[in-house]
Amino acid sequence: MSRTPEEVLRTALIHFERVQQYAARNLDDQVVIDAICMRLSAAIEALTKLQPDVAERLFGDAWADMWGMRNRIAHGYLLVNSQ
């Protein structure tokens, strides 16, 4: 069953809200950084379920940068640094 754009966006927003909550914590704590990375990656991944025309309308040229950030997190996870 395909999810509606609203459902996809709600899922992504839940992850983005958690990112904000975690970012208010001690960023010297690697566990906090890991949690932020996982939620940010999950939010961006959720957005891939949008139809391409919807993603283009919402994010325009920024989508490539967003997906690139997800890839950097996913493939360079041990290298993420809060500094």
N, C-alpha and C positions, 0 to 999 in steps of 0.2 A: 504494500500500500504506500502510495506516495504522500509525502507530507506537504501541507500547504506552506506557502512562503511565510505566513504568520507564525506557524509552528516552528519552522526552521529558525526564524529570527528570535523567537522567544527562547529557544534552546541556546543560541549563541549569546543572547543577552544575559542569561543565567551565568554562563561561564565568564563573561566580561565583568559582571557585577562581583563575582568572586575574586577576579584579578584585582579589582579596585580594593576590596576588603583586605586581601593579602598584602597589597602594596603599602597599606597603612601600617604594616607591622615592621619589625626589625629586618631591614634588607641585608644585614650582615649575617643573617641566619640562612645557610644554604638550603635548608628545608623549605623556607619561605620562597626562595628563588625558584626552587624546583616546582613548588605548587603553582607559582605564577606561570612558569613555562608550560606546565601541563594544561592548565586552564586556558591559557592564551592559544595554545595549539589546538585544543579541543574546540574552542569557539570558532576559530578560522576554518577548521575542518568541517564543522557543522554548516558553515556558510556555503560550502561546496555543493550542498544539496539544493541550493537555489537554482532555478533555471538561468542559463547564461544571460538572457536579456534582462532579468530582474537584477542579477548581480551587477551588470553593466550600468543599469539605471541608478542603483544605489551607491556603487563604489567607483564607477568610472575607471580612470587610469590608476587609482589607488589599489585596485584589486591585485594587480601584479606584485606590488610592494607588500601587500598583506600576505599573499601566498608565499612570497619569498621569505618573509619573516617566519612563517610556519615551517618552511623547509630548513631554515637556519637553526631553528629550535630543535626540530626533529632529527636532523642529521649532525648537529654539532652540540648536542645537549650538554656534554661534559664541559664545554667551553663557555657556557653562559656565565657571565660575571655581572654582578650588580654595579660595578664601578663604571 
